[in-house]
């Protein structure tokens, strides 16, 4: 099953994907809240609601005709992992971390598939990071074990963790370089966990700058997989429905190249994950 979020009259609306079309889930099934996070928090059986909508005569809307929103427009938490692929840790001159390098993103940094990533006026060191996003479907109790973690995942999507590298390096914590507006591409669809291998392992993940392959790896290469990451976070915090985990990027980022490759206005970066989809964002300069 695939879900997406689109804008109608400026407000985000949860939809089920039907090929190249979508069906507004709340319009077809009024008991379903129009927001993915709200629907998950309410405990709605979204699989059943989506099947009913697909079997109904609910209007189909061409996906190409709508403007998408970030898949989860306002997650309660966005927890990201740095240095979570062996080759990316190596290209950064670091050994394998003994514990994930966690950092947070804010919802105001997110933008949808097709929306522009913005090179900020204060920097030209604007980098790409192809990543896999995990959407939590049910409350994860504290101290959940790794073996019990995966049933709490609702689904997976694509993410581009665009980074302003000079700001990222201004402090020992990465937060400031990871939270510029319009730097977190998220979407275009969520594929439910039952459609993918456990933990979404064994999937090819690729990043392309203007069609040129810059990053090419397999999700099996993650140092900390989805289940272990959830278990480690559960030692610390309660993960809630609609929270998002962003699972780190493989090697090939712009800052590690000689000379460095920075995204600039007129570029396009694509993140493709096998069996999940393709996230594409054009790049523009921040308006004066």
C-alpha positions in Angstrom: 0.0 0.0 0.0 1.2 3.5 -0.8 0.1 6.8 0.8 1.0 10.4 0.0 0.1 13.9 1.2 -1.1 16.6 -1.1 -2.3 20.2 -0.7 -5.9 21.1 -1.2 -6.8 24.7 -0.6 -3.4 25.1 1.0 -4.0 22.4 3.6 -2.3 19.0 3.6 -4.5 16.0 2.9 -3.8 12.3 3.3 -4.3 10.2 0.2 -3.9 6.7 -1.0 -2.0 6.2 -4.2 -3.8 4.4 -7.0 -1.3 4.0 -9.7 -0.6 7.5 -11.1 -3.7 8.8 -9.4 -4.6 9.5 -5.7 -7.7 9.2 -3.7 -8.4 11.7 -0.8 -8.8 9.3 2.1 -10.9 11.5 4.3 -13.2 12.3 1.4 -13.7 8.6 0.7 -13.6 7.5 4.3 -14.8 10.4 6.5 -13.7 8.6 9.8 -10.1 9.0 8.7 -8.4 12.2 9.8 -7.0 14.2 6.8 -3.5 14.2 8.3 -1.2 11.1 8.4 0.1 11.8 11.9 -3.4 12.4 13.2 -4.7 9.2 11.6 -1.9 7.2 13.1 -2.4 8.7 16.5 -6.1 7.9 16.4 -5.3 4.3 15.8 -7.1 4.2 12.4 -6.6 1.0 10.4 -5.2 2.8 7.4 -4.8 -0.4 5.4 -8.5 -1.2 5.7 -9.5 2.4 5.0 -7.2 2.5 1.9 -8.6 -0.8 0.6 -12.2 0.5 1.0 -11.3 3.7 -0.8 -9.6 1.8 -3.7 -12.7 -0.4 -4.0 -15.1 2.5 -4.0 -16.1 4.9 -6.7 -14.3 7.8 -4.9 -12.9 10.3 -7.4 -9.4 9.7 -8.7 -7.1 12.7 -8.9 -4.1 12.6 -11.2 -1.0 12.9 -9.0 0.7 15.0 -11.6 -2.1 17.6 -11.3 -1.6 18.3 -7.6 1.1 20.0 -5.4 2.4 17.5 -2.8 3.2 18.3 0.8 5.9 16.7 3.0 4.7 13.1 3.7 4.2 13.9 7.4 3.8 17.7 7.4 4.4 18.2 11.1 6.1 15.2 12.7 6.2 15.2 16.5 9.9 14.3 16.2 12.4 14.0 13.4 15.4 12.0 14.6 18.3 11.7 12.1 21.4 9.6 12.1 24.8 10.8 11.0 27.6 8.5 9.7 25.3 5.5 9.5 26.9 3.8 6.4 30.4 2.3 6.7 31.7 4.0 3.5 30.3 7.4 4.5 32.0 7.2 7.9 35.3 6.3 6.1 35.1 9.1 3.6 34.6 11.5 6.5 37.8 10.2 8.1 36.0 8.5 11.0 35.9 5.0 12.3 32.6 3.1 12.7 30.6 4.8 15.5 30.0 2.7 18.6 26.6 4.5 19.0 24.5 6.4 16.5 25.3 10.1 15.9 21.7 11.3 16.5 20.5 14.8 15.7 17.1 16.4 15.3 15.5 18.2 12.5 12.5 20.6 12.8 9.3 20.4 10.8 9.9 23.9 9.3 12.9 22.5 7.4 10.8 20.0 5.4 9.6 20.4 1.9 7.8 18.0 -0.6 8.7 16.2 -3.7 9.0 18.6 -6.5 9.5 21.6 -4.2 12.8 23.5 -4.4 15.6 23.1 -2.0 16.9 26.5 -1.2 20.6 27.5 -1.2 20.7 30.0 1.7 22.1 33.5 1.1 24.6 33.0 3.9 26.4 30.0 2.4 27.3 28.3 -0.9 28.3 25.0 0.7 25.0 23.3 0.1 25.3 19.5 0.1 23.0 16.5 -0.7 22.4 13.3 1.3 20.2 10.5 -0.1 18.5 8.8 2.8 15.7 6.5 3.8 12.9 7.8 6.1 11.0 5.6 8.6 7.5 6.6 9.8 6.5 5.2 13.2 3.0 3.8 13.2 2.3 3.0 16.9 3.7 4.2 20.2 7.0 2.5 20.9 7.2 1.7 24.7 10.3 2.5 26.5 13.0 -0.2 26.5 11.5 -2.0 23.5 14.0 -4.7 22.4 15.5 -4.8 18.9 13.7 -8.1 18.2 10.3 -6.5 18.9 10.9 -3.2 17.2 9.9 -3.6 13.6 6.1 -4.0 14.1 6.0 -0.4 15.3 7.0 0.8 11.8 4.2 2.0 9.5 6.2 2.5 6.4 9.2 3.9 4.5 9.9 6.9 2.2 12.7 8.9 0.6 14.5 11.8 2.2 17.2 14.3 1.1 19.0 15.6 4.2 20.4 18.7 2.5 23.1 20.2 4.6 24.7 23.6 4.9 28.2 22.3 5.6 30.0 25.4 6.9 27.1 26.1 9.4 27.1 22.4 10.4 30.8 22.7 11.3 30.4 25.9 13.3 29.5 24.0 16.4 30.2 20.5 17.8 26.4 19.7 17.4 25.1 19.5 13.8 21.7 21.0 14.4 22.3 24.4 13.0 23.5 23.2 9.6 20.6 20.7 9.3 17.7 23.0 9.9 17.7 25.7 7.3 14.3 26.2 5.8 13.5 24.1 2.7 16.4 21.7 3.1 14.6 18.4 4.0 13.0 16.8 1.0 10.5 14.2 2.1 8.3 12.0 -0.1 6.7 11.5 -2.6 5.0 8.4 -1.2 5.1 6.2 1.8 5.3 2.4 1.1 3.9 0.4 4.0 6.2 -1.9 5.9 4.4 -5.1 4.8 5.4 -4.3 1.1 9.1 -4.4 1.9 11.7 -6.7 3.4 12.0 -6.5 7.2 13.6 -3.2 8.2 13.7 -2.3 4.5 17.0 -4.1 4.1 18.6 -5.1 0.8 17.2 -2.1 -1.1 19.4 -0.1 -3.5 19.6 3.6 -2.6 20.9 6.0 -5.1 21.4 9.8 -5.3 21.7 11.6 -8.6 22.8 15.2 -9.3 21.5 16.4 -12.6 21.2 12.7 -13.6 24.8 11.9 -12.6 25.0 9.1 -10.0 26.8 10.5 -6.9 25.7 8.0 -4.3 25.0 4.3 -4.8 24.6 1.8 -2.0 22.4 -0.8 -0.4 20.4 -0.3 2.8 22.0 -3.5 4.1 25.2 -1.3 4.5 23.7 0.7 7.3 25.7 0.4 10.5 22.6 0.7 12.7 19.6 -0.9 11.1 16.0 0.2 11.7 15.2 -2.2 14.4 18.4 -1.5 16.4 17.9 2.2 16.0 14.4 2.0 17.4 15.6 0.0 20.3 18.4 2.4 21.1 16.0 5.4 21.0 13.5 3.5 23.1 16.1 3.4 25.9 15.8 7.2 25.9 12.5 8.4 24.7 8.9 7.3 23.7 8.6 7.2 20.0 5.0 8.2 18.9 2.8 7.7 15.9 3.9 10.0 13.1 7.5 10.4 14.4 10.1 10.1 11.6 13.6 8.5 11.7 16.0 9.5 8.9 18.5 6.7 8.6 21.7 8.3 7.3 23.4 8.6 4.0 26.0 6.5 2.0 29.3 7.7 0.6 29.6 10.2 -2.2 28.5 13.4 -0.6 29.7 16.6 -2.1 32.0 17.8 0.7 34.0 14.6 0.5 34.9 15.0 -3.1 38.0 16.7 -4.6 37.2 19.4 -5.4 34.0 19.6 -3.4 30.7 19.5 -5.2 28.0 21.9 -3.9 24.5 22.1 -5.2 23.6 25.4 -6.8 20.6 27.1 -8.4 19.5 25.2 -11.5 20.5 21.8 -10.2 18.2 18.9 -9.5 18.8 16.1 -6.9 17.0 12.8 -7.0 16.9 10.2 -4.3 15.8 6.8 -5.4 15.2 3.8 -3.2 14.3 0.5 -4.7 10.6 -0.4 -4.4 10.0 2.9 -2.5 10.2 5.6 -5.2 12.0 8.6 -6.5 12.2 12.0 -4.6 13.2 14.9 -6.9 13.9 18.5 -5.8 15.1 21.3 -8.0 17.6 23.8 -6.4 17.1 27.5 -6.2 18.8 30.5 -4.6 17.2 32.1 -1.6 15.2 35.2 -2.7 16.9 38.5 -2.0 
